[in-house]
Amino acid sequence: MNLTIISALVSAAIGFGAAWQIQAHFLLKKDYEYAQERIERDRAARVAIDRATLQASEAQRKSAIVQARLRNDAAGATTAADGVRASADAAVRAASANLEACTGQASALGVVFSQCTRELQKVAADADEWSNQAVTLQNAWPK
């Protein structure tokens, strides 16, 4: 064979091999970029899940605190209602005894009722606050 033909065939084979290697390199590079993008999307999704889980945990913690306060206030209201009932019964008994005892009991009940009014105003303010907290917790809950 002719030296020119042999050198042309060798050059063609080397060129083909080089082109094959370059194309393989570009394909591997694209695969690597796609893998990196997928990893980044997965990482961002995990961060979003962690953030939502943290918000849900915080909302549950705040809800537990509000529930405990509500239970305590309900127990206090029950105790106060029992005290008012006992005072009313005493007033009825005193009214049957004499006018002076009845007047004293009525005065004491006036004090109790003014305390009840203040407590009801406090309960109304607490209810407003809890309503606002419920809206805040609902908005914090992951959607």
Biotite code that builds the C-alpha atoms (Angstrom):
import biotite.structure as struc

atoms = struc.array([
    struc.Atom([0.000, 0.000, 0.000], chain_id="A", res_id=1, res_name="MET", atom_name="CA", element="C"),
    struc.Atom([0.884, 3.503, -0.479], chain_id="A", res_id=2, res_name="ASN", atom_name="CA", element="C"),
    struc.Atom([2.377, 5.408, 2.459], chain_id="A", res_id=3, res_name="LEU", atom_name="CA", element="C"),
    struc.Atom([-0.113, 8.231, 1.943], chain_id="A", res_id=4, res_name="THR", atom_name="CA", element="C"),
    struc.Atom([-3.069, 5.878, 2.145], chain_id="A", res_id=5, res_name="ILE", atom_name="CA", element="C"),
    struc.Atom([-1.678, 4.207, 5.261], chain_id="A", res_id=6, res_name="ILE", atom_name="CA", element="C"),
    struc.Atom([-1.057, 7.543, 6.968], chain_id="A", res_id=7, res_name="SER", atom_name="CA", element="C"),
    struc.Atom([-4.542, 8.722, 5.933], chain_id="A", res_id=8, res_name="ALA", atom_name="CA", element="C"),
    struc.Atom([-6.128, 5.576, 7.396], chain_id="A", res_id=9, res_name="LEU", atom_name="CA", element="C"),
    struc.Atom([-4.118, 5.920, 10.608], chain_id="A", res_id=10, res_name="VAL", atom_name="CA", element="C"),
    struc.Atom([-5.057, 9.620, 10.849], chain_id="A", res_id=11, res_name="SER", atom_name="CA", element="C"),
    struc.Atom([-8.727, 8.776, 10.204], chain_id="A", res_id=12, res_name="ALA", atom_name="CA", element="C"),
    struc.Atom([-8.661, 6.065, 12.865], chain_id="A", res_id=13, res_name="ALA", atom_name="CA", element="C"),
    struc.Atom([-6.985, 8.403, 15.376], chain_id="A", res_id=14, res_name="ILE", atom_name="CA", element="C"),
    struc.Atom([-9.433, 11.200, 14.493], chain_id="A", res_id=15, res_name="GLY", atom_name="CA", element="C"),
    struc.Atom([-12.399, 8.849, 14.868], chain_id="A", res_id=16, res_name="PHE", atom_name="CA", element="C"),
    struc.Atom([-11.087, 7.633, 18.214], chain_id="A", res_id=17, res_name="GLY", atom_name="CA", element="C"),
    struc.Atom([-10.489, 11.198, 19.403], chain_id="A", res_id=18, res_name="ALA", atom_name="CA", element="C"),
    struc.Atom([-13.942, 12.297, 18.251], chain_id="A", res_id=19, res_name="ALA", atom_name="CA", element="C"),
    struc.Atom([-15.445, 9.288, 20.030], chain_id="A", res_id=20, res_name="TRP", atom_name="CA", element="C"),
    struc.Atom([-13.606, 10.185, 23.249], chain_id="A", res_id=21, res_name="GLN", atom_name="CA", element="C"),
    struc.Atom([-14.643, 13.868, 23.035], chain_id="A", res_id=22, res_name="ILE", atom_name="CA", element="C"),
    struc.Atom([-18.284, 12.951, 22.455], chain_id="A", res_id=23, res_name="GLN", atom_name="CA", element="C"),
    struc.Atom([-18.186, 10.481, 25.366], chain_id="A", res_id=24, res_name="ALA", atom_name="CA", element="C"),
    struc.Atom([-16.682, 13.227, 27.550], chain_id="A", res_id=25, res_name="HIS", atom_name="CA", element="C"),
    struc.Atom([-19.486, 15.665, 26.620], chain_id="A", res_id=26, res_name="PHE", atom_name="CA", element="C"),
    struc.Atom([-22.151, 13.022, 27.301], chain_id="A", res_id=27, res_name="LEU", atom_name="CA", element="C"),
    struc.Atom([-20.615, 12.236, 30.688], chain_id="A", res_id=28, res_name="LEU", atom_name="CA", element="C"),
    struc.Atom([-20.472, 15.957, 31.476], chain_id="A", res_id=29, res_name="LYS", atom_name="CA", element="C"),
    struc.Atom([-24.185, 16.351, 30.620], chain_id="A", res_id=30, res_name="LYS", atom_name="CA", element="C"),
    struc.Atom([-25.073, 13.323, 32.753], chain_id="A", res_id=31, res_name="ASP", atom_name="CA", element="C"),
    struc.Atom([-23.081, 14.825, 35.630], chain_id="A", res_id=32, res_name="TYR", atom_name="CA", element="C"),
    struc.Atom([-24.880, 18.193, 35.257], chain_id="A", res_id=33, res_name="GLU", atom_name="CA", element="C"),
    struc.Atom([-28.289, 16.484, 35.238], chain_id="A", res_id=34, res_name="TYR", atom_name="CA", element="C"),
    struc.Atom([-27.346, 14.503, 38.335], chain_id="A", res_id=35, res_name="ALA", atom_name="CA", element="C"),
    struc.Atom([-26.219, 17.701, 40.084], chain_id="A", res_id=36, res_name="GLN", atom_name="CA", element="C"),
    struc.Atom([-29.496, 19.437, 39.195], chain_id="A", res_id=37, res_name="GLU", atom_name="CA", element="C"),
    struc.Atom([-31.492, 16.481, 40.512], chain_id="A", res_id=38, res_name="ARG", atom_name="CA", element="C"),
    struc.Atom([-29.477, 16.488, 43.732], chain_id="A", res_id=39, res_name="ILE", atom_name="CA", element="C"),
    struc.Atom([-30.057, 20.238, 44.140], chain_id="A", res_id=40, res_name="GLU", atom_name="CA", element="C"),
    struc.Atom([-33.820, 19.837, 43.579], chain_id="A", res_id=41, res_name="ARG", atom_name="CA", element="C"),
    struc.Atom([-33.920, 17.001, 46.116], chain_id="A", res_id=42, res_name="ASP", atom_name="CA", element="C"),
    struc.Atom([-31.956, 19.116, 48.598], chain_id="A", res_id=43, res_name="ARG", atom_name="CA", element="C"),
    struc.Atom([-34.341, 22.071, 48.147], chain_id="A", res_id=44, res_name="ALA", atom_name="CA", element="C"),
    struc.Atom([-37.336, 19.761, 48.593], chain_id="A", res_id=45, res_name="ALA", atom_name="CA", element="C"),
    struc.Atom([-35.821, 18.361, 51.790], chain_id="A", res_id=46, res_name="ARG", atom_name="CA", element="C"),
    struc.Atom([-35.244, 21.864, 53.167], chain_id="A", res_id=47, res_name="VAL", atom_name="CA", element="C"),
    struc.Atom([-38.891, 22.736, 52.417], chain_id="A", res_id=48, res_name="ALA", atom_name="CA", element="C"),
    struc.Atom([-40.086, 19.550, 54.144], chain_id="A", res_id=49, res_name="ILE", atom_name="CA", element="C"),
    struc.Atom([-37.887, 20.269, 57.176], chain_id="A", res_id=50, res_name="ASP", atom_name="CA", element="C"),
    struc.Atom([-39.189, 23.849, 57.357], chain_id="A", res_id=51, res_name="ARG", atom_name="CA", element="C"),
    struc.Atom([-42.814, 22.663, 57.147], chain_id="A", res_id=52, res_name="ALA", atom_name="CA", element="C"),
    struc.Atom([-42.182, 20.026, 59.826], chain_id="A", res_id=53, res_name="THR", atom_name="CA", element="C"),
    struc.Atom([-40.609, 22.628, 62.097], chain_id="A", res_id=54, res_name="LEU", atom_name="CA", element="C"),
    struc.Atom([-43.573, 24.985, 61.594], chain_id="A", res_id=55, res_name="GLN", atom_name="CA", element="C"),
    struc.Atom([-46.010, 22.162, 62.342], chain_id="A", res_id=56, res_name="ALA", atom_name="CA", element="C"),
    struc.Atom([-44.099, 21.209, 65.509], chain_id="A", res_id=57, res_name="SER", atom_name="CA", element="C"),
    struc.Atom([-44.061, 24.833, 66.673], chain_id="A", res_id=58, res_name="GLU", atom_name="CA", element="C"),
    struc.Atom([-47.788, 25.169, 65.986], chain_id="A", res_id=59, res_name="ALA", atom_name="CA", element="C"),
    struc.Atom([-48.481, 21.999, 67.986], chain_id="A", res_id=60, res_name="GLN", atom_name="CA", element="C"),
    struc.Atom([-46.330, 23.228, 70.883], chain_id="A", res_id=61, res_name="ARG", atom_name="CA", element="C"),
    struc.Atom([-48.164, 26.558, 70.983], chain_id="A", res_id=62, res_name="LYS", atom_name="CA", element="C"),
    struc.Atom([-51.495, 24.764, 70.740], chain_id="A", res_id=63, res_name="SER", atom_name="CA", element="C"),
    struc.Atom([-50.599, 22.568, 73.733], chain_id="A", res_id=64, res_name="ALA", atom_name="CA", element="C"),
    struc.Atom([-49.743, 25.673, 75.775], chain_id="A", res_id=65, res_name="ILE", atom_name="CA", element="C"),
    struc.Atom([-53.065, 27.306, 74.876], chain_id="A", res_id=66, res_name="VAL", atom_name="CA", element="C"),
    struc.Atom([-54.963, 24.113, 75.748], chain_id="A", res_id=67, res_name="GLN", atom_name="CA", element="C"),
    struc.Atom([-53.294, 23.954, 79.168], chain_id="A", res_id=68, res_name="ALA", atom_name="CA", element="C"),
    struc.Atom([-54.208, 27.585, 79.823], chain_id="A", res_id=69, res_name="ARG", atom_name="CA", element="C"),
    struc.Atom([-57.796, 26.932, 78.765], chain_id="A", res_id=70, res_name="LEU", atom_name="CA", element="C"),
    struc.Atom([-58.045, 23.958, 81.133], chain_id="A", res_id=71, res_name="ARG", atom_name="CA", element="C"),
    struc.Atom([-56.690, 26.050, 84.025], chain_id="A", res_id=72, res_name="ASN", atom_name="CA", element="C"),
    struc.Atom([-59.089, 28.898, 83.281], chain_id="A", res_id=73, res_name="ASP", atom_name="CA", element="C"),
    struc.Atom([-62.028, 26.497, 83.030], chain_id="A", res_id=74, res_name="ALA", atom_name="CA", element="C"),
    struc.Atom([-61.123, 25.011, 86.424], chain_id="A", res_id=75, res_name="ALA", atom_name="CA", element="C"),
    struc.Atom([-60.883, 28.520, 87.914], chain_id="A", res_id=76, res_name="GLY", atom_name="CA", element="C"),
    struc.Atom([-64.250, 29.485, 86.422], chain_id="A", res_id=77, res_name="ALA", atom_name="CA", element="C"),
    struc.Atom([-65.849, 26.378, 87.932], chain_id="A", res_id=78, res_name="THR", atom_name="CA", element="C"),
    struc.Atom([-64.416, 27.232, 91.345], chain_id="A", res_id=79, res_name="THR", atom_name="CA", element="C"),
    struc.Atom([-65.619, 30.838, 91.064], chain_id="A", res_id=80, res_name="ALA", atom_name="CA", element="C"),
    struc.Atom([-69.108, 29.707, 90.025], chain_id="A", res_id=81, res_name="ALA", atom_name="CA", element="C"),
    struc.Atom([-69.286, 27.396, 93.040], chain_id="A", res_id=82, res_name="ASP", atom_name="CA", element="C"),
    struc.Atom([-68.273, 30.308, 95.282], chain_id="A", res_id=83, res_name="GLY", atom_name="CA", element="C"),
    struc.Atom([-70.971, 32.588, 93.822], chain_id="A", res_id=84, res_name="VAL", atom_name="CA", element="C"),
    struc.Atom([-73.560, 29.837, 94.250], chain_id="A", res_id=85, res_name="ARG", atom_name="CA", element="C"),
    struc.Atom([-72.560, 29.383, 97.915], chain_id="A", res_id=86, res_name="ALA", atom_name="CA", element="C"),
    struc.Atom([-72.742, 33.154, 98.495], chain_id="A", res_id=87, res_name="SER", atom_name="CA", element="C"),
    struc.Atom([-76.199, 33.332, 96.938], chain_id="A", res_id=88, res_name="ALA", atom_name="CA", element="C"),
    struc.Atom([-77.401, 30.493, 99.157], chain_id="A", res_id=89, res_name="ASP", atom_name="CA", element="C"),
    struc.Atom([-76.006, 32.290, 102.214], chain_id="A", res_id=90, res_name="ALA", atom_name="CA", element="C"),
    struc.Atom([-77.738, 35.496, 101.129], chain_id="A", res_id=91, res_name="ALA", atom_name="CA", element="C"),
    struc.Atom([-81.080, 33.711, 100.886], chain_id="A", res_id=92, res_name="VAL", atom_name="CA", element="C"),
    struc.Atom([-80.587, 32.222, 104.358], chain_id="A", res_id=93, res_name="ARG", atom_name="CA", element="C"),
    struc.Atom([-79.542, 35.617, 105.789], chain_id="A", res_id=94, res_name="ALA", atom_name="CA", element="C"),
    struc.Atom([-82.569, 37.335, 104.220], chain_id="A", res_id=95, res_name="ALA", atom_name="CA", element="C"),
    struc.Atom([-84.818, 35.033, 106.148], chain_id="A", res_id=96, res_name="SER", atom_name="CA", element="C"),
    struc.Atom([-82.983, 35.887, 109.397], chain_id="A", res_id=97, res_name="ALA", atom_name="CA", element="C"),
    struc.Atom([-83.110, 39.707, 109.464], chain_id="A", res_id=98, res_name="ASN", atom_name="CA", element="C"),
    struc.Atom([-82.795, 42.825, 107.314], chain_id="A", res_id=99, res_name="LEU", atom_name="CA", element="C"),
    struc.Atom([-79.331, 43.812, 108.507], chain_id="A", res_id=100, res_name="GLU", atom_name="CA", element="C"),
    struc.Atom([-77.856, 40.393, 107.616], chain_id="A", res_id=101, res_name="ALA", atom_name="CA", element="C"),
    struc.Atom([-79.596, 40.577, 104.241], chain_id="A", res_id=102, res_name="CYS", atom_name="CA", element="C"),
    struc.Atom([-78.107, 44.031, 103.546], chain_id="A", res_id=103, res_name="THR", atom_name="CA", element="C"),
    struc.Atom([-74.620, 42.789, 104.490], chain_id="A", res_id=104, res_name="GLY", atom_name="CA", element="C"),
    struc.Atom([-74.967, 39.791, 102.218], chain_id="A", res_id=105, res_name="GLN", atom_name="CA", element="C"),
    struc.Atom([-76.259, 41.953, 99.364], chain_id="A", res_id=106, res_name="ALA", atom_name="CA", element="C"),
    struc.Atom([-73.241, 44.226, 99.763], chain_id="A", res_id=107, res_name="SER", atom_name="CA", element="C"),
    struc.Atom([-70.891, 41.231, 99.756], chain_id="A", res_id=108, res_name="ALA", atom_name="CA", element="C"),
    struc.Atom([-72.605, 39.876, 96.655], chain_id="A", res_id=109, res_name="LEU", atom_name="CA", element="C"),
    struc.Atom([-72.135, 43.244, 94.955], chain_id="A", res_id=110, res_name="GLY", atom_name="CA", element="C"),
    struc.Atom([-68.404, 42.894, 95.517], chain_id="A", res_id=111, res_name="VAL", atom_name="CA", element="C"),
    struc.Atom([-68.493, 39.336, 94.191], chain_id="A", res_id=112, res_name="VAL", atom_name="CA", element="C"),
    struc.Atom([-70.429, 40.409, 91.098], chain_id="A", res_id=113, res_name="PHE", atom_name="CA", element="C"),
    struc.Atom([-67.987, 43.230, 90.373], chain_id="A", res_id=114, res_name="SER", atom_name="CA", element="C"),
    struc.Atom([-65.175, 40.676, 90.632], chain_id="A", res_id=115, res_name="GLN", atom_name="CA", element="C"),
    struc.Atom([-67.120, 38.435, 88.268], chain_id="A", res_id=116, res_name="CYS", atom_name="CA", element="C"),
    struc.Atom([-67.460, 41.330, 85.827], chain_id="A", res_id=117, res_name="THR", atom_name="CA", element="C"),
    struc.Atom([-63.712, 41.892, 85.857], chain_id="A", res_id=118, res_name="ARG", atom_name="CA", element="C"),
    struc.Atom([-63.103, 38.168, 85.362], chain_id="A", res_id=119, res_name="GLU", atom_name="CA", element="C"),
    struc.Atom([-65.546, 38.050, 82.455], chain_id="A", res_id=120, res_name="LEU", atom_name="CA", element="C"),
    struc.Atom([-63.774, 40.988, 80.829], chain_id="A", res_id=121, res_name="GLN", atom_name="CA", element="C"),
    struc.Atom([-60.476, 39.168, 81.292], chain_id="A", res_id=122, res_name="LYS", atom_name="CA", element="C"),
    struc.Atom([-61.950, 35.979, 79.822], chain_id="A", res_id=123, res_name="VAL", atom_name="CA", element="C"),
    struc.Atom([-63.263, 37.961, 76.842], chain_id="A", res_id=124, res_name="ALA", atom_name="CA", element="C"),
    struc.Atom([-59.798, 39.460, 76.269], chain_id="A", res_id=125, res_name="ALA", atom_name="CA", element="C"),
    struc.Atom([-58.237, 35.987, 76.562], chain_id="A", res_id=126, res_name="ASP", atom_name="CA", element="C"),
    struc.Atom([-60.788, 34.587, 74.107], chain_id="A", res_id=127, res_name="ALA", atom_name="CA", element="C"),
    struc.Atom([-59.889, 37.338, 71.645], chain_id="A", res_id=128, res_name="ASP", atom_name="CA", element="C"),
    struc.Atom([-56.194, 36.553, 72.078], chain_id="A", res_id=129, res_name="GLU", atom_name="CA", element="C"),
    struc.Atom([-56.809, 32.804, 71.621], chain_id="A", res_id=130, res_name="TRP", atom_name="CA", element="C"),
    struc.Atom([-58.847, 33.510, 68.519], chain_id="A", res_id=131, res_name="SER", atom_name="CA", element="C"),
    struc.Atom([-55.931, 35.497, 67.103], chain_id="A", res_id=132, res_name="ASN", atom_name="CA", element="C"),
    struc.Atom([-53.554, 32.691, 68.052], chain_id="A", res_id=133, res_name="GLN", atom_name="CA", element="C"),
    struc.Atom([-55.801, 30.146, 66.334], chain_id="A", res_id=134, res_name="ALA", atom_name="CA", element="C"),
    struc.Atom([-55.635, 32.171, 63.131], chain_id="A", res_id=135, res_name="VAL", atom_name="CA", element="C"),
    struc.Atom([-51.851, 32.483, 63.495], chain_id="A", res_id=136, res_name="THR", atom_name="CA", element="C"),
    struc.Atom([-51.466, 28.740, 64.071], chain_id="A", res_id=137, res_name="LEU", atom_name="CA", element="C"),
    struc.Atom([-53.727, 27.978, 61.131], chain_id="A", res_id=138, res_name="GLN", atom_name="CA", element="C"),
    struc.Atom([-51.674, 30.263, 58.893], chain_id="A", res_id=139, res_name="ASN", atom_name="CA", element="C"),
    struc.Atom([-48.426, 28.671, 60.153], chain_id="A", res_id=140, res_name="ALA", atom_name="CA", element="C"),
    struc.Atom([-49.674, 25.174, 59.343], chain_id="A", res_id=141, res_name="TRP", atom_name="CA", element="C"),
    struc.Atom([-48.082, 23.854, 56.151], chain_id="A", res_id=142, res_name="PRO", atom_name="CA", element="C"),
    struc.Atom([-50.353, 23.906, 53.167], chain_id="A", res_id=143, res_name="LYS", atom_name="CA", element="C"),
])
